[in-house]
Amino acid sequence: MTPPVSSALSPSLFAIFKGLVEERVGIHYGPGDVEVFASKLWARARDAGFDSLLDYYYFLKYDADAKGALEALIDALVVNETYFHREADQLHVLCDAVIRPLLAASRGRRARIWCAAASTGEEPYTLAILLDERGLLGDVEILASDVSTRALARAQEASYGPRALRALPDSFRGRYVVVDGERATVDARIREAVTFHRINLLDDEAIARLGTFDAVLCRNVLIYFSDETMVRVVHSLAGRLKPGGFLLVGASESLLRVGTLLSFEERGGCFFYVNKGRST
Ligand SMILES: C[S@@+](CC[C@H](N)C(=O)[O-])C[C@H]1O[C@@H](n2cnc3c(N)ncnc32)[C@H](O)[C@@H]1O
């Protein structure tokens, strides 16, 4: 087979593959993404034993045995960029202005938090550490999920290189994150405080089975979705919030443009969306 070049991805092949990816995981691609999309697609097609992208497409779309190949393609396409203490002001405010008063008022009930696109784990581990620093971790259940099997495996290994550690606070070093040369490992107690699951944000049934949460973090993933998918996902996440529960999105993500039934609130200089009493 002639080594494929990006131009080998015709407009019609791009259209059907981008439609398939959007249908399965919500990620939306525009015309500017063709080159990078094509090279990842060809690499995964070859790995799966195909030298025709059309045959690969039909396999992914219709074959009952395509689950592993589809997961491999998703793993190749998703952007797993994350790091410890990312957009941390919002997490500090969540701990101090939401979780602490909630626990104080809840007479023994544990709080539940879901990190819904947790990537390789730095975000839920950061949250667990911030809660532990405040003596709150034992009263909080943290569930973390992502659609990427590869990212989840790395999250559970909890071993990180310099990119993940670039904003690591000094207070985390040694006590919570054991640094050894260029790499660092998360302390076992923090690892054990976070439970990881593979959950696709488009899978309404799997999401409904998770129960309800006091806070849901869905940060820096909505930007990859179309407005239509964003509305659908936010609706599904809002349905998992307890009355009074908080939804956190990334600093560059706003739901105001697309609209939501949740109330927009500012706390401690950070923005949150709140379920004002709607029982689900
Ligand atoms: C850029 S990372 C954000 C990680 C973290 N929330 C943060 O803010 O640092 C985006 C993550 O969203 C995940 N993702 C993309 N589409 C998804 C979907 N349909 N369901 C669940 N996770 C998805 C990707 O696998 C990736 O790990």
The ligand as a MOL file (V3000), in Angstrom:
LIG
                    3D

  0  0  0     0  0            999 V3000
M  V30 BEGIN CTAB
M  V30 COUNTS 27 29 0 0 0
M  V30 BEGIN ATOM
M  V30 1 C -8.6430 18.7720 27.7650 0
M  V30 2 S -9.1000 17.4150 28.7870 0 CHG=1
M  V30 3 C -9.7140 18.2610 30.2310 0
M  V30 4 C -9.2540 17.5890 31.5050 0
M  V30 5 C -9.6460 18.2900 32.7890 0
M  V30 6 N -11.0860 18.3690 32.9400 0
M  V30 7 C -9.0470 19.6770 32.8820 0
M  V30 8 O -9.7870 20.6730 32.8190 0
M  V30 9 O -7.8350 19.7900 33.0030 0 CHG=-1
M  V30 10 C -10.6180 16.9040 27.9630 0
M  V30 11 C -11.0220 15.4750 28.2920 0
M  V30 12 O -12.3710 15.2540 27.8340 0
M  V30 13 C -12.4720 13.9100 27.4470 0
M  V30 14 N -13.6470 13.7280 26.5860 0
M  V30 15 C -13.8340 14.1440 25.3110 0
M  V30 16 N -15.0360 13.7510 24.8740 0
M  V30 17 C -15.6260 13.0710 25.8810 0
M  V30 18 C -16.8710 12.4140 26.0310 0
M  V30 19 N -17.7700 12.3450 25.0390 0
M  V30 20 N -17.1380 11.8230 27.2120 0
M  V30 21 C -16.2440 11.8600 28.2420 0
M  V30 22 N -15.0370 12.4640 28.1560 0
M  V30 23 C -14.7350 13.0610 26.9830 0
M  V30 24 C -11.1520 13.6320 26.7430 0
M  V30 25 O -10.8640 12.2500 26.6980 0
M  V30 26 C -10.1650 14.4280 27.6010 0
M  V30 27 O -9.5510 13.6000 28.5510 0
M  V30 END ATOM
M  V30 BEGIN BOND
M  V30 1 1 1 2
M  V30 2 1 2 3
M  V30 3 1 2 10
M  V30 4 1 3 4
M  V30 5 1 4 5
M  V30 6 1 5 6
M  V30 7 1 5 7
M  V30 8 2 7 8
M  V30 9 1 7 9
M  V30 10 1 10 11
M  V30 11 1 11 12
M  V30 12 1 11 26
M  V30 13 1 12 13
M  V30 14 1 13 14
M  V30 15 1 13 24
M  V30 16 1 14 15
M  V30 17 1 14 23
M  V30 18 2 15 16
M  V30 19 1 16 17
M  V30 20 1 17 18
M  V30 21 2 17 23
M  V30 22 1 18 19
M  V30 23 2 18 20
M  V30 24 1 20 21
M  V30 25 2 21 22
M  V30 26 1 22 23
M  V30 27 1 24 25
M  V30 28 1 24 26
M  V30 29 1 26 27
M  V30 END BOND
M  V30 END CTAB
M  END
